[in-house]
Each structure stands twice: as structure tokens, then as C-alpha cells.
């Protein structure tokens, strides 16, 4: 069994949504620093969670919704082309997912695969739209389960799904506190997708470090 985080892991090599949205914002002339932008982005995240009908949105519609919630929270947002920001974020994300689909197809031949993610109740729809839902036996979306990482119960929800072979199990993620530490506490092997400059917060974990998700195949097949 191999479990993956979604945002920053399946759709990027350890880069958070806020970082990638900021890059798209700067590309169209946005001036705010990342620190100021990140505060506004977190506010838009909370607003997105409360958005009526969020559970029915696919990936592109969700990106558009987040952009619409974000721009009014930025001092220069009203003057910027929201469609161009959404287009860049969407296209770069889709490119990485398409690259990672090769890995998922390969692993799917030997492992049960699952996703454990703090999301907004529409993760399965997003994975379907991105063309990768077919590889996953279980999706533990916090918005549907009602439990958020790092709570161990979200991982246990995925691992206890009927018909899965859970041992040995791996968790692959980019967030040490939400993905790696709790998975290790449950006895899972862990693969941390993070820059070499990021230091482990606990001795003995992760099991391995990845600079790109594509490296996982070599780890699991060695």
C-alpha cells in the first residue's frame, strides 16, 4: 500500500499551492511579497472551504474559485487578470500530474495506491478531472471524512479500507508535520518530498527523502 498526499505532492515536487499561486501572480505583474500574499492566500483557503457547492467543483473550477476569492484580498488584486493567474497555475499543475501519471501507472501494477489529503470534499472529482483517479483504491479527503491531518485517524481511515493490503505501507508527502510525522507514528515507511535545505524535525524519519516524485519508483523497486 502506498499513500500519497495530494497538494504539493501529486501535483508538484514539494511546492505548496500558495507558492505556485504567488509565482503566477508575480508573472502577471503582482507586487506583493510572498509573506503578505501568503496571509491573503490562507484567508482565501478558509473562504474556499466555506464556499457553497465546493464539494461539486472539479479541479479547474476550484482553481477559478480560489483565484476569485484571493484577488479581492490583495491590495493590487483588482488590477490583475485573474484568468491569466488561474491559467498559469492550472497548466503548470496539469503538466506535473501528467508526468506523475507514468509513476502511478507503474506502481499500480504492484501496489494498492491511495490518497490522504486535507481537502474540501471534492478531491475525487479533481482526481477524475486530472485523469488519475483510476489508479487509487481509496481517497481519504478530510472534507468528506471530517478529520484533518495530522490526526492519525485520517490515515487509519485509508488503511482500513476493505480489500486493501496495508502492510508494508508507505506514506509519501511534502509536509513533515502533516504527512511524515503522523505516518511514522503509525509504523508506516515515509518518503518526504522536500528540498535538501529542509531539515528533519525528528531523528530517524523520514525513511527516505525525494527531490522529485519520480524518484519514488527507484525507492520502492530497489
C-alpha positions as CSV (number, residue, x, y, z in Angstrom):
1,X,0.0,0.0,0.0
2,X,1.3,3.4,-0.9
3,X,-0.5,6.5,0.3
4,X,0.1,10.0,-1.2
5,X,-0.7,13.5,-0.1
6,X,-2.2,15.5,-3.0
7,X,-1.4,19.2,-2.9
8,X,2.4,19.7,-3.1
9,X,3.0,16.0,-3.7
10,X,1.0,14.5,-6.6
11,X,0.7,17.9,-8.3
12,X,4.1,19.4,-7.5
13,X,7.6,18.4,-6.4
14,X,7.1,19.7,-2.8
15,X,5.8,23.2,-3.7
16,X,2.7,24.4,-1.9
17,X,-0.3,25.9,-3.7
18,X,0.5,29.3,-2.1
19,X,4.0,29.3,-3.6
20,X,2.8,28.4,-7.0
21,X,-0.1,30.8,-6.9
22,X,2.3,33.6,-5.9
23,X,4.5,32.7,-8.9
24,X,1.5,33.0,-11.2
25,X,0.5,36.3,-9.5
26,X,4.0,37.8,-9.9
27,X,4.1,36.6,-13.6
28,X,1.2,39.0,-14.4
29,X,2.7,41.9,-12.5
30,X,1.7,41.4,-8.9
31,X,3.9,43.2,-6.5
32,X,3.2,41.9,-3.0
33,X,5.9,39.9,-1.2
34,X,5.3,36.2,-0.5
35,X,4.7,36.9,3.2
36,X,1.8,39.3,2.5
37,X,0.5,37.2,-0.3
38,X,0.5,34.1,1.9
39,X,-1.7,35.7,4.5
40,X,-4.2,36.6,1.8
41,X,-4.0,33.1,0.4
42,X,-4.7,31.5,3.7
43,X,-7.8,33.6,4.1
44,X,-8.9,32.5,0.6
45,X,-8.3,28.9,1.6
46,X,-10.7,29.3,4.6
47,X,-13.2,31.0,2.4
48,X,-13.0,28.2,-0.2
49,X,-13.7,25.6,2.5
50,X,-17.0,27.5,3.3
51,X,-17.9,28.1,-0.4
52,X,-21.4,26.8,-1.2
53,X,-21.2,23.8,-3.6
54,X,-17.4,23.4,-3.2
55,X,-17.9,19.6,-3.0
56,X,-19.3,19.6,-6.6
57,X,-16.3,21.5,-8.2
58,X,-13.8,19.8,-10.4
59,X,-10.1,20.9,-10.4
60,X,-10.3,23.8,-12.9
61,X,-13.5,25.2,-11.4
62,X,-11.8,25.0,-8.0
63,X,-8.7,26.9,-9.2
64,X,-11.0,29.6,-10.7
65,X,-13.0,29.8,-7.4
66,X,-9.8,30.2,-5.3
67,X,-8.5,32.9,-7.7
68,X,-11.8,34.8,-7.4
69,X,-11.6,34.6,-3.6
70,X,-7.9,35.6,-3.5
71,X,-7.7,38.7,-5.7
72,X,-10.0,40.9,-3.5
73,X,-7.8,40.1,-0.6
74,X,-4.7,41.5,-2.3
75,X,-4.0,45.3,-2.4
76,X,-3.3,45.1,-6.2
77,X,-5.7,42.2,-7.0
78,X,-8.4,44.3,-8.7
79,X,-6.0,45.4,-11.4
80,X,-4.7,42.0,-12.3
81,X,-6.0,39.4,-14.8
82,X,-7.4,36.7,-12.7
83,X,-7.9,34.4,-15.7
84,X,-4.2,34.5,-16.5
85,X,-3.3,33.7,-12.9
86,X,-5.6,30.7,-12.9
87,X,-4.4,29.6,-16.4
88,X,-0.8,29.5,-15.3
89,X,-1.5,27.7,-12.0
90,X,-3.7,25.2,-13.8
91,X,-1.4,24.5,-16.7
92,X,1.7,24.0,-14.6
93,X,-0.1,21.7,-12.2
94,X,-1.6,19.6,-15.0
95,X,1.9,19.2,-16.6
96,X,3.3,17.8,-13.3
97,X,0.3,15.5,-12.8
98,X,0.7,14.2,-16.4
99,X,4.4,13.5,-15.6
100,X,3.5,11.7,-12.4
101,X,0.8,9.6,-14.1
102,X,3.6,7.5,-15.5
103,X,4.8,6.7,-12.0
104,X,1.2,5.9,-10.7
105,X,0.6,3.6,-13.6
106,X,3.8,1.8,-12.9
107,X,3.2,1.5,-9.2
108,X,-0.4,0.5,-9.7
109,X,0.8,-2.8,-11.2
110,X,2.3,-3.9,-7.8
111,X,0.7,-1.8,-5.1
112,X,-2.7,-0.6,-3.8
113,X,-2.5,3.2,-4.0
114,X,-4.4,5.8,-2.0
115,X,-4.6,9.5,-1.3
116,X,-4.7,11.0,2.2
117,X,-5.3,14.8,1.9
118,X,-6.6,17.8,3.8
119,X,-9.0,18.9,1.1
120,X,-12.5,20.4,0.6
121,X,-14.8,17.4,-0.1
122,X,-14.2,17.3,-3.9
123,X,-10.9,15.5,-4.2
124,X,-12.2,12.5,-6.1
125,X,-13.8,14.9,-8.6
126,X,-10.5,16.7,-9.0
127,X,-8.6,13.4,-9.4
128,X,-11.1,12.3,-12.0
129,X,-10.7,15.5,-14.0
130,X,-6.9,15.2,-13.8
131,X,-7.1,11.7,-15.2
132,X,-5.6,9.8,-12.3
133,X,-8.5,8.6,-10.1
134,X,-8.4,5.2,-11.8
135,X,-5.1,4.4,-10.0
136,X,-6.4,4.9,-6.5
137,X,-8.2,2.3,-4.4
138,X,-9.1,4.8,-1.6
139,X,-9.3,8.6,-1.2
140,X,-9.3,9.9,2.3
141,X,-10.5,13.5,1.8
142,X,-10.7,15.4,5.1
143,X,-13.6,17.4,3.8
144,X,-15.6,14.2,3.5
145,X,-14.2,12.2,6.4
146,X,-14.4,15.1,8.8
147,X,-10.9,14.5,10.2
148,X,-7.8,16.5,9.2
149,X,-4.1,15.6,9.2
150,X,-2.1,15.3,11.3
151,X,-4.8,13.4,13.1
152,X,-3.8,9.7,12.8
153,X,-7.4,8.7,12.2
154,X,-7.4,10.1,8.6
155,X,-4.5,7.7,7.8
156,X,-6.2,4.8,9.6
157,X,-9.4,5.5,7.6
158,X,-7.5,4.9,4.4
159,X,-5.5,1.9,5.7
160,X,-8.7,0.2,6.9
161,X,-10.5,0.4,3.6
162,X,-11.9,-3.1,2.8
163,X,-9.9,-5.3,0.5
164,X,-6.6,-3.4,0.8
165,X,-3.3,-4.9,1.6
166,X,-1.9,-2.4,4.1
167,X,1.5,-3.9,5.1
168,X,4.1,-2.9,4.3
169,X,2.8,0.6,3.8
170,X,4.3,3.9,2.7
171,X,3.2,7.5,3.1
172,X,4.6,10.0,0.5
173,X,4.2,13.7,1.3
174,X,5.7,17.1,1.3
175,X,4.6,18.3,4.7
176,X,6.7,16.9,7.6
177,X,4.2,17.7,10.3
178,X,1.0,16.7,8.5
179,X,2.3,13.8,6.4
180,X,5.6,12.3,7.6
181,X,5.4,12.5,11.4
182,X,1.9,11.0,11.9
183,X,2.5,8.3,9.3
184,X,5.8,7.3,11.0
185,X,3.9,7.2,14.3
186,X,1.6,4.6,12.8
187,X,4.6,2.5,11.7
188,X,4.5,3.4,8.0
189,X,7.6,3.9,6.0
190,X,7.8,7.5,4.9
191,X,9.1,9.3,1.8
192,X,9.5,13.1,2.3
193,X,9.3,15.2,-0.9
194,X,11.3,18.3,0.1
195,X,14.2,20.4,-0.7
196,X,17.5,19.3,0.7
197,X,17.7,22.5,2.7
198,X,14.7,21.4,4.8
199,X,15.8,19.6,7.9
200,X,14.0,16.7,9.5
201,X,12.4,17.6,12.8
202,X,12.8,14.2,14.3
203,X,15.7,11.7,14.4
204,X,15.1,8.5,12.4
205,X,12.5,9.9,10.0
206,X,11.8,10.0,7.1
207,X,12.7,6.6,5.7
208,X,13.8,8.3,2.5
209,X,13.9,11.8,1.0
210,X,12.8,12.6,-2.5
211,X,13.7,15.6,-4.6
212,X,11.1,14.7,-7.2
213,X,8.2,12.3,-7.0
214,X,9.6,10.3,-10.0
215,X,12.4,9.1,-7.7
216,X,9.9,7.1,-5.7
217,X,9.9,4.2,-8.3
218,X,13.5,3.5,-7.7
219,X,13.0,3.5,-3.9
220,X,10.1,1.0,-4.0
221,X,11.6,-1.2,-6.6
222,X,15.1,-1.4,-5.0
